[in-house]
Amino acid sequence: MTEMTPVTDATAAQTPTQPPAPRKIAVPDTQTVTQVTHYTDRLFSFRCTRPASLRFRSGEFVMIGLMGDPDPKTGKQKPLLRAYSIASPSWDEELEFYSIKVPDGPLTARLQHIAVGDQIILRPKPVGTLVHDALLPGKRLWLFATGTGFAPFSSLLREPQTYEDYDEIIITHTCREVGELTYGRDIIESLKTDELLTEVIGDGFWSKIRYYPTTTREESPKMGRITDLMRSGEAFSDLGVPVLTPETDRAMICGNLAFNLELKEMLEGYGLVEGANSDPKHYVVEKAFLD
Ligand code: A2P
């Protein structure tokens, strides 16, 4: 029998003058980044692993983030978390997020530098109102987005239920510059070859989508805020559809605060009533979270 080398206890060997071993921080709910794509100097998307236990409805959001810097006095680190819409559909085995980069934003100033293999924190408690359950049955679904407000619609546009429930889906996206439309345009383009949607809904599902991108600060085929284009009637004549009515139309709004409020007032003017998970109606609103 070979004699075993005794295992020395490193802790026991420490003398009182040695500095203590660095404290190991237990970070719960970490996920690993699997892909990062930068679109402009203000926008990027990333994908990460999905906790096996996470169930969510397409359109919902979760809290995600990174560990904050150590407190200069106590050395303690706290998670820095923000609400982010899940941009991937409920059936996807990974999670996708679409984010703005705010140069001095507490979280996004750091999050924009994440790379494949890095860890992020994800609290697996999905919530939100941009879900099919919060709307009554209708014929035409309007998805109104500005900037990163496209994220929850990226999830819903890849969700078979969207095409099962509606005859027509109109997605409007207003951004400052043309490059800010790329993420949304790529997602919509990818639907043409989406195997799951083709299998579940059939080849024709693609023809239900009407995409209406507009820019406000850079030349593009359609310029202007969607709110102004609706008020003038131009958006409706471009799309060849009548003004929204509570009988046929349902809507989801996700953008900056001023946009949400303005569009909400317009929809109320058309006779649509705001719904909730517990009380489905004609339209729902959620803020695109920035900072
Ligand atoms: P604009 O350039 O005229 O302000 P942001 O990047 O600031 O969140 O804006 C995203 C897009 O939303 C921009 O094109 C911006 O247009 C537009 N926007 C801002 N406020 C409103 C509003 N109240 N109604 C419609 N669009 C808006």
Residues whose N, C-alpha, C, O or C-beta is under 5 A from the ligand:
A	BS01	A2P	T146 G147 T174 C175 R176 T216 R217 R225 I226 T227 N256 A258 F259 E262
